[in-house]
Each structure stands twice: as C-alpha cells, then as structure tokens.
Amino acid sequence: MREAGLSASAVRTEIAAALSEDIPWTRVLNSICTEPHPLAVELSHAASHTNLGDVRIFRGTKRIERKAVALLLELLGHPQGAGSLVSGGTEANLLAMLAARQEARAAGRLTGRPEVIVGSTVHFSFDKIFSALGVTAVRVPVDDGLRLAPDSVAAAANENTIAAVATAGSSELGVVDPVDDIATALARHGVWLHVDAATGGFIIPFARELGRRLPQFDFHVDGVRSITIDPHKYGLANVPAGAILFRDQEAYQADSFFLDTPAHTTLLGTRPGSAAVATYAVLEHLGREGFVEITRTNFENTEYLTTQLTEAGYGLLIEPDLNIVVARVPHAAEVSRRLDADGWIVSTSKRFDEGLRLVVARHVTRDVIDAFMPALVKADHEVRAEVAG
C-alpha cells in the first residue's frame, strides 16, 4: 500500500486502462452471462452500500430480497415455497446438497457412504461440492440425446442415495434432462430430486410459452425438492445473483447449518444487497412479456446462427434444446485458440473433440453473428492448412 494515496483522477485512469483490456460483449460467444439490464446497473449502484448479512440495518433491502424470491417461486410454479438469493449456481447447488444430506440424517437414512446420482453432463460445480461434503457421485449414463436416462437413475438408487441431480439446461450443451420422467422413476425411492436450472431457469418457462417442446422441469413436477436458478445469467441481473429455491419451508431449513443463525440462510454471511435489488428490478420491469420477447429473439438468433453454420459447411453435434449451439469443427480447440488471438471468445465441448460451443445470449445479435462467421471460417481454414502441413 502506498504511503500517500493517488488522486482520484489517477486511480480512474488506471482502472479505465485495465477495463479497456476486457473483451467487449459483442465479441463473446461462449458466455451464458451477458451485459446486465441498464435498470439493474442503475439500482444496483444505488444499493451498493447494503449488506443482507445484517438485516437489522438493511430492513428494506431484505424485504426486496423476499419479494424477488417470491417472484422466482411464482415463475417456477410454487409460490408457497421458500428460498434465498445467493452468489450463483455453485453456492445454490451446495445448499441443496446440504439440505438433502440433513434430511437423510434426520430420517435415519444417512449411511457412512452417502451417494448422489448424477449424469455425465452434470455441472462441474458438483465435483467441488461432493468433495467438500464427503459425498460420492454415482454417475449414470446419458441417452443418445445426451439426456439423463430415468431408468438408469432409478436403477442406481439404493440405501446410500440421499439425492439425485437433473440438469435443466447443461452449460456445455444446452440439453434439458427429462425431469418429469426422472421424478416419476424416483417416486418409490423417496430420493431428494434437485434440479440445476442455473442455465435454463430463465429460458425454459418462456420458451414453453412460445411453443417450444421442452420438458417441464420446475415445481410443477411432483418430487422436485429444490431448484437452482441464476438471475445473473439470462435473468439480466448484475453478478453475483443466484438463487436456491425449495418446495417447502421444511426443505429450506433442512440443514442444521441454518438453524443457529436464522438470519443467515445461505453459505455466505456478508451478501451484497445490490444483487437482490438488481434481480427484483429486472423481474418487475420486464415481467413475463419482456422475458418472452427476449427469449423469442434469442431463439431466432440461434436459428440464424445454425443456418449460417450449415451454409458454411458445419454440422451440429446435436440439435440445440436451448440457445447453445455445438458445431462440428475439426481441431476445435486449436480453432478456438486462433479465434481468441483474433479477439473472439468461444469455447469447446469437453465431451467432443470436434465440438465448438457457441452461446447466443442477448448481446449476440445478427450483426455479431455476421461478423463472427468470416472469422470462424478464416481460423478454421488456417488451422486445417497447418495440420495438412
């Protein structure tokens, strides 16, 4: 730390220079986050001093959080549920697994080797969570469409099972597991079913309204006990803004982790109230109609991208459920590195060597796609030429 501080002007200049090195959203096709809504930015700034870890002081901010949670529960089909805003999907998934483990303990079903059933497409956050909690992941096969197979989930359930995880929109492939069929398959086992909808939670309800054939995934499905949803992704709120939602108050308070500090229902003690304010502002301002229209545009741009890819000679690894496209591009990792050097940010599939992953978020307009496609073709041709030697 400096002995004498810098002037505000000097600090602004340094920070501005650093921020200028960030890649602009219009060159980003790998992120399930996007530029937050302007109203979220404005009101988040107004609440930048607030701390949801001290609800005796920030009473109004806490009330805003409760209202935001109520809107999310309504969106996902169960206004009578409970939940909290959290830092993101990882914390939300952790809290769900904590609650599932405690419920198993309270029911006398917690063995010395607790297991959670997951598919091979489950989010990587669960690897960290299971390691921290001392839980064993039981990985079961996915079907030809890369969805978690209900029969495989049911077959894996045993006396050690404390939960199963279905994914409503995998971040890698955008695939939606058949949550309703998984819940039916698990019904006789009494297993806690958690749905990780960090990616799809703000897409699937509105896509279904648009007539898209997607499975029901939320609290409309009997057996779903908890859901992760991330307002800071397609919900257009500022980072960090996730949410963990539970079907009922008993599930919400299932872990003794909460009970000694009833004001702290999350892993974090200090929590930014600005995230709650941003989330609530966008939900109230856009409403269902606003999110439906954004979703419509995202899907239209996804279809435009797939058409451009096809016309350029690239096939798709799978037909996208959501607005995540995985194109079949030879030497995808090297093509991605070449695009990165040219200022375009994409990603690759961990499962498929030829999978170039492209996400169509709100900032990926037709103009962005038109600018990206020549860059992709150029990078692809350069890599092929190098490989051919």
C-alpha positions as a Markdown table, in Angstrom:
| # | Residue | x | y | z |
|---|---|---|---|---|
| 1 | Met | 0.0 | 0.0 | 0.0 |
| 2 | Arg | 1.2 | 3.5 | -0.9 |
| 3 | Glu | 2.3 | 5.8 | 1.9 |
| 4 | Ala | 0.4 | 8.6 | 0.2 |
| 5 | Gly | -2.7 | 7.8 | -1.9 |
| 6 | Leu | -3.1 | 8.6 | -5.5 |
| 7 | Ser | -5.5 | 11.2 | -6.8 |
| 8 | Ala | -9.0 | 10.0 | -7.7 |
| 9 | Ser | -8.2 | 11.0 | -11.3 |
| 10 | Ala | -5.1 | 8.8 | -11.4 |
| 11 | Val | -7.0 | 5.8 | -10.0 |
| 12 | Arg | -9.8 | 6.3 | -12.5 |
| 13 | Thr | -7.2 | 6.4 | -15.3 |
| 14 | Glu | -5.5 | 3.2 | -14.2 |
| 15 | Ile | -8.8 | 1.3 | -13.7 |
| 16 | Ala | -10.1 | 2.5 | -17.1 |
| 17 | Ala | -7.0 | 1.3 | -18.8 |
| 18 | Ala | -7.4 | -2.1 | -17.2 |
| 19 | Leu | -11.0 | -2.4 | -18.1 |
| 20 | Ser | -10.3 | -1.5 | -21.7 |
| 21 | Glu | -8.4 | -4.8 | -21.9 |
| 22 | Asp | -11.6 | -6.7 | -21.3 |
| 23 | Ile | -13.2 | -8.3 | -24.4 |
| 24 | Pro | -16.4 | -6.4 | -25.4 |
| 25 | Trp | -19.6 | -8.4 | -25.2 |
| 26 | Thr | -20.0 | -8.2 | -29.0 |
| 27 | Arg | -17.0 | -10.5 | -29.4 |
| 28 | Val | -18.1 | -13.0 | -26.8 |
| 29 | Leu | -19.9 | -16.2 | -27.9 |
| 30 | Asn | -19.1 | -18.5 | -25.0 |
| 31 | Ser | -20.8 | -16.9 | -22.1 |
| 32 | Ile | -24.2 | -17.7 | -20.5 |
| 33 | Cys | -23.9 | -14.4 | -18.8 |
| 34 | Thr | -24.5 | -11.1 | -20.6 |
| 35 | Glu | -24.5 | -7.4 | -20.1 |
| 36 | Pro | -26.9 | -6.7 | -17.3 |
| 37 | His | -30.0 | -4.7 | -17.9 |
| 38 | Pro | -29.4 | -0.9 | -17.6 |
| 39 | Leu | -32.0 | -0.7 | -14.8 |
| 40 | Ala | -30.2 | -3.4 | -12.9 |
| 41 | Val | -27.0 | -1.5 | -13.2 |
| 42 | Glu | -28.6 | 1.8 | -12.0 |
| 43 | Leu | -30.4 | 0.4 | -9.0 |
| 44 | Ser | -27.5 | -1.9 | -8.1 |
| 45 | His | -25.4 | 1.2 | -7.8 |
| 46 | Ala | -28.0 | 2.8 | -5.6 |
| 47 | Ala | -27.8 | -0.2 | -3.2 |
| 48 | Ser | -24.1 | -0.7 | -3.4 |
| 49 | His | -23.7 | 0.0 | 0.3 |
| 50 | Thr | -26.2 | -2.6 | 1.5 |
| 51 | Asn | -25.4 | -6.0 | 3.2 |
| 52 | Leu | -28.0 | -8.7 | 3.5 |
| 53 | Gly | -25.9 | -10.2 | 6.2 |
| 54 | Asp | -27.2 | -7.5 | 8.6 |
| 55 | Val | -30.9 | -7.5 | 8.2 |
| 56 | Arg | -31.4 | -5.4 | 11.4 |
| 57 | Ile | -29.9 | -2.5 | 9.5 |
| 58 | Phe | -30.9 | -3.2 | 5.9 |
| 59 | Arg | -34.6 | -4.0 | 6.5 |
| 60 | Gly | -35.9 | -2.6 | 3.2 |
| 61 | Thr | -33.2 | -4.5 | 1.3 |
| 62 | Lys | -34.2 | -7.7 | 3.0 |
| 63 | Arg | -37.8 | -7.1 | 2.0 |
| 64 | Ile | -36.7 | -6.6 | -1.6 |
| 65 | Glu | -34.9 | -10.0 | -1.4 |
| 66 | Arg | -38.1 | -11.7 | -0.1 |
| 67 | Lys | -40.1 | -10.1 | -2.9 |
| 68 | Ala | -37.5 | -11.3 | -5.5 |
| 69 | Val | -37.6 | -14.8 | -4.2 |
| 70 | Ala | -41.4 | -14.8 | -4.3 |
| 71 | Leu | -41.3 | -13.8 | -7.9 |
| 72 | Leu | -38.9 | -16.6 | -8.7 |
| 73 | Leu | -41.0 | -19.1 | -6.9 |
| 74 | Glu | -44.1 | -18.0 | -8.8 |
| 75 | Leu | -42.1 | -18.3 | -12.1 |
| 76 | Leu | -41.2 | -21.9 | -11.2 |
| 77 | Gly | -44.6 | -22.9 | -10.3 |
| 78 | His | -44.8 | -22.9 | -6.5 |
| 79 | Pro | -45.4 | -19.5 | -4.7 |
| 80 | Gln | -45.7 | -21.3 | -1.4 |
| 81 | Gly | -42.1 | -22.4 | -1.5 |
| 82 | Ala | -39.0 | -20.8 | 0.1 |
| 83 | Gly | -35.5 | -19.8 | -0.8 |
| 84 | Ser | -32.7 | -17.3 | -0.8 |
| 85 | Leu | -30.7 | -15.3 | -3.2 |
| 86 | Val | -27.1 | -16.5 | -3.3 |
| 87 | Ser | -23.8 | -15.8 | -5.1 |
| 88 | Gly | -24.6 | -18.2 | -8.0 |
| 89 | Gly | -25.1 | -21.7 | -9.1 |
| 90 | Thr | -22.3 | -23.3 | -7.2 |
| 91 | Glu | -23.5 | -21.9 | -3.8 |
| 92 | Ala | -27.1 | -22.8 | -4.7 |
| 93 | Asn | -26.2 | -26.4 | -5.6 |
| 94 | Leu | -24.1 | -26.7 | -2.4 |
| 95 | Leu | -27.0 | -25.6 | -0.2 |
| 96 | Ala | -29.3 | -28.1 | -1.9 |
| 97 | Met | -27.0 | -30.9 | -1.3 |
| 98 | Leu | -26.5 | -29.8 | 2.4 |
| 99 | Ala | -30.3 | -29.8 | 2.8 |
| 100 | Ala | -30.6 | -33.3 | 1.2 |
| 101 | Arg | -27.9 | -34.7 | 3.4 |
| 102 | Gln | -29.5 | -33.3 | 6.6 |
| 103 | Glu | -32.9 | -34.6 | 5.6 |
| 104 | Ala | -31.5 | -38.0 | 5.2 |
| 105 | Arg | -29.8 | -37.7 | 8.6 |
| 106 | Ala | -33.0 | -36.6 | 10.3 |
| 107 | Ala | -34.9 | -39.5 | 8.7 |
| 108 | Gly | -32.2 | -42.0 | 9.8 |
| 109 | Arg | -31.3 | -42.8 | 6.2 |
| 110 | Leu | -27.8 | -41.3 | 6.2 |
| 111 | Thr | -25.2 | -44.0 | 5.9 |
| 112 | Gly | -21.4 | -43.9 | 6.1 |
| 113 | Arg | -21.2 | -43.6 | 2.4 |
| 114 | Pro | -23.8 | -41.0 | 1.2 |
| 115 | Glu | -24.3 | -41.0 | -2.6 |
| 116 | Val | -25.8 | -38.6 | -5.1 |
| 117 | Ile | -26.9 | -39.8 | -8.5 |
| 118 | Val | -25.8 | -37.5 | -11.4 |
| 119 | Gly | -25.3 | -37.8 | -15.2 |
| 120 | Ser | -22.1 | -37.3 | -17.0 |
| 121 | Thr | -23.3 | -33.9 | -18.2 |
| 122 | Val | -23.8 | -32.5 | -14.7 |
| 123 | His | -22.1 | -29.2 | -14.0 |
| 124 | Phe | -18.5 | -29.3 | -12.7 |
| 125 | Ser | -19.5 | -27.4 | -9.5 |
| 126 | Phe | -20.8 | -30.7 | -8.2 |
| 127 | Asp | -17.3 | -32.2 | -8.2 |
| 128 | Lys | -16.2 | -29.5 | -5.8 |
| 129 | Ile | -19.4 | -29.8 | -3.7 |
| 130 | Phe | -19.2 | -33.6 | -3.3 |
| 131 | Ser | -15.5 | -33.3 | -2.4 |
| 132 | Ala | -16.3 | -30.7 | 0.3 |
| 133 | Leu | -19.2 | -32.7 | 1.7 |
| 134 | Gly | -17.7 | -36.1 | 1.6 |
| 135 | Val | -20.4 | -37.4 | -0.8 |
| 136 | Thr | -19.8 | -40.0 | -3.5 |
| 137 | Ala | -21.1 | -39.2 | -7.0 |
| 138 | Val | -22.8 | -42.1 | -8.8 |
| 139 | Arg | -22.5 | -41.2 | -12.5 |
| 140 | Val | -25.1 | -42.9 | -14.7 |
| 141 | Pro | -25.3 | -43.0 | -18.5 |
| 142 | Val | -27.0 | -40.4 | -20.6 |
| 143 | Asp | -29.0 | -41.4 | -23.7 |
| 144 | Asp | -28.2 | -40.8 | -27.3 |
| 145 | Gly | -29.6 | -37.3 | -27.0 |
| 146 | Leu | -27.1 | -36.7 | -24.0 |
| 147 | Arg | -30.0 | -36.5 | -21.5 |
| 148 | Leu | -30.1 | -38.2 | -18.2 |
| 149 | Ala | -31.9 | -41.5 | -18.6 |
| 150 | Pro | -34.7 | -42.0 | -16.0 |
| 151 | Asp | -34.4 | -45.8 | -15.9 |
| 152 | Ser | -30.7 | -45.5 | -15.2 |
| 153 | Val | -31.3 | -43.1 | -12.4 |
| 154 | Ala | -33.9 | -45.4 | -10.7 |
| 155 | Ala | -31.6 | -48.4 | -11.1 |
| 156 | Ala | -28.8 | -46.6 | -9.3 |
| 157 | Ala | -30.9 | -45.7 | -6.3 |
| 158 | Asn | -30.0 | -47.7 | -3.1 |
| 159 | Glu | -29.9 | -47.3 | 0.7 |
| 160 | Asn | -26.9 | -44.9 | 0.4 |
| 161 | Thr | -28.7 | -42.5 | -2.0 |
| 162 | Ile | -29.5 | -39.1 | -0.5 |
| 163 | Ala | -30.3 | -37.2 | -3.7 |
| 164 | Ala | -30.3 | -37.1 | -7.5 |
| 165 | Val | -29.5 | -34.2 | -9.7 |
| 166 | Ala | -31.2 | -33.4 | -13.0 |
| 167 | Thr | -30.0 | -30.6 | -15.3 |
| 168 | Ala | -32.4 | -28.2 | -16.9 |
| 169 | Gly | -30.0 | -26.8 | -19.5 |
| 170 | Ser | -26.5 | -28.1 | -19.3 |
| 171 | Ser | -24.0 | -25.3 | -19.6 |
| 172 | Glu | -21.9 | -27.3 | -22.1 |
| 173 | Leu | -24.6 | -28.5 | -24.5 |
| 174 | Gly | -27.8 | -26.8 | -23.5 |
| 175 | Val | -29.5 | -30.1 | -23.1 |
| 176 | Val | -32.6 | -30.4 | -20.8 |
| 177 | Asp | -33.0 | -33.6 | -18.9 |
| 178 | Pro | -36.5 | -35.2 | -18.7 |
| 179 | Val | -37.1 | -34.0 | -15.2 |
| 180 | Asp | -40.7 | -35.1 | -15.1 |
| 181 | Asp | -39.8 | -38.7 | -16.1 |
| 182 | Ile | -36.9 | -38.8 | -13.7 |
| 183 | Ala | -39.2 | -37.7 | -10.8 |
| 184 | Thr | -41.6 | -40.5 | -11.7 |
| 185 | Ala | -38.9 | -43.0 | -11.9 |
| 186 | Leu | -37.6 | -42.0 | -8.4 |
| 187 | Ala | -41.0 | -41.7 | -6.7 |
| 188 | Arg | -41.0 | -45.0 | -4.9 |
| 189 | His | -37.4 | -44.4 | -3.6 |
| 190 | Gly | -38.1 | -41.2 | -1.7 |
| 191 | Val | -35.0 | -39.6 | -3.1 |
| 192 | Trp | -34.5 | -35.8 | -2.9 |
| 193 | Leu | -34.5 | -34.5 | -6.5 |
| 194 | His | -32.6 | -31.4 | -7.2 |
| 195 | Val | -32.8 | -29.5 | -10.5 |
| 196 | Asp | -29.8 | -27.5 | -11.6 |
| 197 | Ala | -31.5 | -24.8 | -13.8 |
| 198 | Ala | -28.8 | -22.3 | -13.5 |
| 199 | Thr | -28.7 | -22.1 | -17.3 |
| 200 | Gly | -32.2 | -22.9 | -18.3 |
| 201 | Gly | -34.3 | -21.4 | -15.5 |
| 202 | Phe | -34.7 | -18.1 | -17.3 |
| 203 | Ile | -35.2 | -19.7 | -20.7 |
| 204 | Ile | -37.4 | -22.8 | -20.4 |
| 205 | Pro | -40.5 | -21.3 | -18.9 |
| 206 | Phe | -40.7 | -18.6 | -21.6 |
| 207 | Ala | -39.6 | -21.0 | -24.4 |
| 208 | Arg | -42.5 | -23.2 | -23.5 |
| 209 | Glu | -44.8 | -20.3 | -23.7 |
| 210 | Leu | -43.5 | -19.8 | -27.3 |
| 211 | Gly | -44.5 | -23.4 | -28.1 |
| 212 | Arg | -41.0 | -24.9 | -27.8 |
| 213 | Arg | -41.2 | -28.7 | -27.0 |
| 214 | Leu | -39.2 | -28.7 | -23.7 |
| 215 | Pro | -39.9 | -30.9 | -20.6 |
| 216 | Gln | -41.5 | -29.5 | -17.5 |
| 217 | Phe | -38.7 | -29.1 | -15.0 |
| 218 | Asp | -39.8 | -27.0 | -12.0 |
| 219 | Phe | -42.1 | -27.3 | -9.0 |
| 220 | His | -45.0 | -28.2 | -11.3 |
| 221 | Val | -43.3 | -31.7 | -11.2 |
| 222 | Asp | -44.1 | -33.7 | -8.1 |
| 223 | Gly | -40.9 | -34.8 | -6.4 |
| 224 | Val | -38.7 | -31.8 | -7.3 |
| 225 | Arg | -37.5 | -30.6 | -3.9 |
| 226 | Ser | -35.0 | -27.8 | -4.8 |
| 227 | Ile | -34.0 | -25.8 | -7.8 |
| 228 | Thr | -31.0 | -23.6 | -8.7 |
| 229 | Ile | -31.7 | -20.6 | -10.9 |
| 230 | Asp | -29.3 | -17.8 | -11.8 |
| 231 | Pro | -30.7 | -14.3 | -12.3 |
| 232 | His | -27.2 | -13.1 | -13.3 |
| 233 | Lys | -27.3 | -15.3 | -16.5 |
| 234 | Tyr | -30.4 | -14.9 | -18.7 |
| 235 | Gly | -32.2 | -13.0 | -15.9 |
| 236 | Leu | -30.0 | -9.9 | -16.8 |
| 237 | Ala | -29.1 | -9.1 | -13.2 |
| 238 | Asn | -25.6 | -8.0 | -12.1 |
| 239 | Val | -23.1 | -10.6 | -10.9 |
| 240 | Pro | -23.3 | -12.1 | -8.3 |
| 241 | Ala | -27.0 | -13.1 | -8.3 |
| 242 | Gly | -28.0 | -16.7 | -8.0 |
| 243 | Ala | -30.9 | -18.3 | -6.1 |
| 244 | Ile | -31.7 | -21.6 | -4.3 |
| 245 | Leu | -35.4 | -22.4 | -4.1 |
| 246 | Phe | -37.1 | -25.1 | -2.1 |
| 247 | Arg | -40.5 | -26.7 | -2.4 |
| 248 | Asp | -41.4 | -26.0 | 1.3 |
| 249 | Gln | -40.1 | -24.4 | 4.4 |
| 250 | Glu | -39.1 | -27.8 | 5.9 |
| 251 | Ala | -36.8 | -28.4 | 3.0 |
| 252 | Tyr | -35.4 | -24.8 | 3.2 |
| 253 | Gln | -34.4 | -25.4 | 6.8 |
| 254 | Ala | -33.4 | -29.0 | 6.5 |
| 255 | Asp | -29.8 | -28.4 | 7.3 |
| 256 | Ser | -28.8 | -27.5 | 10.9 |
| 257 | Phe | -26.3 | -25.2 | 9.2 |
| 258 | Phe | -29.1 | -22.6 | 9.1 |
| 259 | Leu | -30.7 | -23.1 | 12.5 |
| 260 | Asp | -28.3 | -21.4 | 14.8 |
| 261 | Thr | -28.3 | -18.3 | 12.7 |
| 262 | Pro | -31.8 | -17.9 | 11.3 |
| 263 | Ala | -31.0 | -14.6 | 9.7 |
| 264 | His | -28.3 | -16.3 | 7.6 |
| 265 | Thr | -29.9 | -18.9 | 5.3 |
| 266 | Thr | -27.0 | -19.1 | 2.9 |
| 267 | Leu | -23.4 | -20.1 | 3.0 |
| 268 | Leu | -22.2 | -16.5 | 2.9 |
| 269 | Gly | -22.6 | -14.2 | 5.8 |
| 270 | Thr | -22.0 | -10.9 | 4.2 |
| 271 | Arg | -24.0 | -10.7 | 1.0 |
| 272 | Pro | -24.5 | -7.8 | -1.4 |
| 273 | Gly | -28.0 | -6.4 | -1.2 |
| 274 | Ser | -27.3 | -4.8 | -4.6 |
| 275 | Ala | -27.7 | -8.2 | -6.2 |
| 276 | Ala | -31.2 | -8.6 | -4.7 |
| 277 | Val | -32.2 | -5.1 | -5.8 |
| 278 | Ala | -30.9 | -5.7 | -9.4 |
| 279 | Thr | -32.8 | -9.0 | -9.6 |
| 280 | Tyr | -36.0 | -7.6 | -8.3 |
| 281 | Ala | -35.7 | -4.5 | -10.6 |
| 282 | Val | -35.4 | -6.6 | -13.7 |
| 283 | Leu | -38.1 | -9.1 | -12.8 |
| 284 | Glu | -40.6 | -6.3 | -12.1 |
| 285 | His | -39.6 | -4.1 | -15.0 |
| 286 | Leu | -39.6 | -6.8 | -17.8 |
| 287 | Gly | -42.4 | -9.0 | -16.5 |
| 288 | Arg | -43.3 | -12.3 | -18.3 |
| 289 | Glu | -43.9 | -10.5 | -21.6 |
| 290 | Gly | -40.5 | -8.9 | -21.6 |
| 291 | Phe | -38.7 | -12.2 | -20.9 |
| 292 | Val | -40.8 | -13.9 | -23.5 |
| 293 | Glu | -39.8 | -11.4 | -26.1 |
| 294 | Ile | -36.1 | -11.6 | -25.2 |
| 295 | Thr | -36.3 | -15.4 | -25.3 |
| 296 | Arg | -38.0 | -15.2 | -28.7 |
| 297 | Thr | -35.2 | -13.1 | -30.1 |
| 298 | Asn | -32.5 | -15.3 | -28.6 |
| 299 | Phe | -34.0 | -18.4 | -30.3 |
| 300 | Glu | -34.5 | -16.5 | -33.6 |
| 301 | Asn | -30.8 | -15.6 | -33.5 |
| 302 | Thr | -29.9 | -19.1 | -32.6 |
| 303 | Glu | -31.7 | -20.4 | -35.7 |
| 304 | Tyr | -30.0 | -17.7 | -37.7 |
| 305 | Leu | -26.6 | -18.9 | -36.4 |
| 306 | Thr | -27.3 | -22.6 | -37.2 |
| 307 | Thr | -28.4 | -21.6 | -40.7 |
| 308 | Gln | -25.1 | -19.7 | -41.2 |
| 309 | Leu | -23.1 | -22.6 | -39.9 |
| 310 | Thr | -24.9 | -25.1 | -42.1 |
| 311 | Glu | -24.4 | -22.9 | -45.2 |
| 312 | Ala | -20.6 | -22.6 | -44.3 |
| 313 | Gly | -20.4 | -26.4 | -44.2 |
| 314 | Tyr | -20.5 | -27.0 | -40.5 |
| 315 | Gly | -22.8 | -29.6 | -39.0 |
| 316 | Leu | -24.2 | -29.7 | -35.5 |
| 317 | Leu | -23.3 | -32.3 | -32.9 |
| 318 | Ile | -26.8 | -32.2 | -31.5 |
| 319 | Glu | -29.9 | -30.2 | -32.2 |
| 320 | Pro | -30.0 | -27.5 | -29.5 |
| 321 | Asp | -32.7 | -27.5 | -26.9 |
| 322 | Leu | -31.8 | -24.0 | -25.8 |
| 323 | Asn | -29.8 | -21.2 | -27.3 |
| 324 | Ile | -26.5 | -23.1 | -27.1 |
| 325 | Val | -25.1 | -24.4 | -30.3 |
| 326 | Val | -22.3 | -27.0 | -30.6 |
| 327 | Ala | -20.9 | -27.0 | -34.1 |
| 328 | Arg | -18.8 | -29.8 | -35.6 |
| 329 | Val | -15.5 | -28.2 | -36.3 |
| 330 | Pro | -12.3 | -30.3 | -36.8 |
| 331 | His | -9.5 | -29.3 | -34.4 |
| 332 | Ala | -12.0 | -27.2 | -32.4 |
| 333 | Ala | -9.6 | -26.5 | -29.6 |
| 334 | Glu | -7.0 | -25.0 | -32.0 |
| 335 | Val | -9.7 | -23.1 | -33.9 |
| 336 | Ser | -10.8 | -21.7 | -30.5 |
| 337 | Arg | -7.3 | -20.5 | -29.7 |
| 338 | Arg | -6.9 | -18.9 | -33.1 |
| 339 | Leu | -10.2 | -17.1 | -32.7 |
| 340 | Asp | -9.1 | -16.0 | -29.2 |
| 341 | Ala | -6.0 | -14.4 | -30.6 |
| 342 | Asp | -8.2 | -12.5 | -33.0 |
| 343 | Gly | -10.4 | -11.2 | -30.2 |
| 344 | Trp | -13.3 | -13.7 | -30.5 |
| 345 | Ile | -14.1 | -15.7 | -27.4 |
| 346 | Val | -15.7 | -19.1 | -27.9 |
| 347 | Ser | -15.3 | -22.4 | -26.1 |
| 348 | Thr | -15.2 | -26.1 | -26.9 |
| 349 | Ser | -17.0 | -29.2 | -25.7 |
| 350 | Lys | -15.3 | -31.3 | -23.1 |
| 351 | Arg | -17.1 | -34.3 | -24.4 |
| 352 | Phe | -16.4 | -34.0 | -28.2 |
| 353 | Asp | -13.1 | -33.1 | -29.7 |
| 354 | Glu | -14.8 | -31.5 | -32.7 |
| 355 | Gly | -17.3 | -29.5 | -30.7 |
| 356 | Leu | -17.1 | -25.7 | -30.9 |
| 357 | Arg | -19.6 | -24.3 | -28.4 |
| 358 | Leu | -21.4 | -21.1 | -29.2 |
| 359 | Val | -23.8 | -19.4 | -26.9 |
| 360 | Val | -26.5 | -17.0 | -28.2 |
| 361 | Ala | -27.1 | -14.6 | -25.3 |
| 362 | Arg | -28.9 | -11.3 | -25.5 |
| 363 | His | -25.8 | -9.5 | -26.8 |
| 364 | Val | -25.3 | -12.0 | -29.7 |
| 365 | Thr | -27.3 | -10.2 | -32.4 |
| 366 | Arg | -27.4 | -11.0 | -36.1 |
| 367 | Asp | -24.8 | -8.3 | -36.7 |
| 368 | Val | -22.5 | -10.1 | -34.2 |
| 369 | Ile | -23.1 | -13.4 | -36.0 |
| 370 | Asp | -22.4 | -11.8 | -39.4 |
| 371 | Ala | -19.1 | -10.5 | -38.1 |
| 372 | Phe | -18.2 | -13.8 | -36.4 |
| 373 | Met | -18.8 | -16.2 | -39.2 |
| 374 | Pro | -16.0 | -15.0 | -41.5 |
| 375 | Ala | -13.6 | -15.0 | -38.5 |
| 376 | Leu | -14.6 | -18.7 | -37.8 |
| 377 | Val | -14.1 | -19.7 | -41.5 |
| 378 | Lys | -10.7 | -17.9 | -41.6 |
| 379 | Ala | -9.5 | -19.5 | -38.4 |
| 380 | Asp | -10.7 | -23.0 | -39.5 |
| 381 | His | -9.0 | -22.8 | -42.9 |
| 382 | Glu | -5.8 | -21.6 | -41.3 |
| 383 | Val | -5.8 | -24.5 | -38.8 |
| 384 | Arg | -6.6 | -27.1 | -41.5 |
| 385 | Ala | -3.8 | -25.8 | -43.7 |
| 386 | Glu | -1.3 | -26.1 | -40.8 |
| 387 | Val | -2.5 | -29.6 | -40.0 |
| 388 | Ala | -2.2 | -30.6 | -43.6 |
| 389 | Gly | 1.3 | -29.3 | -43.5 |
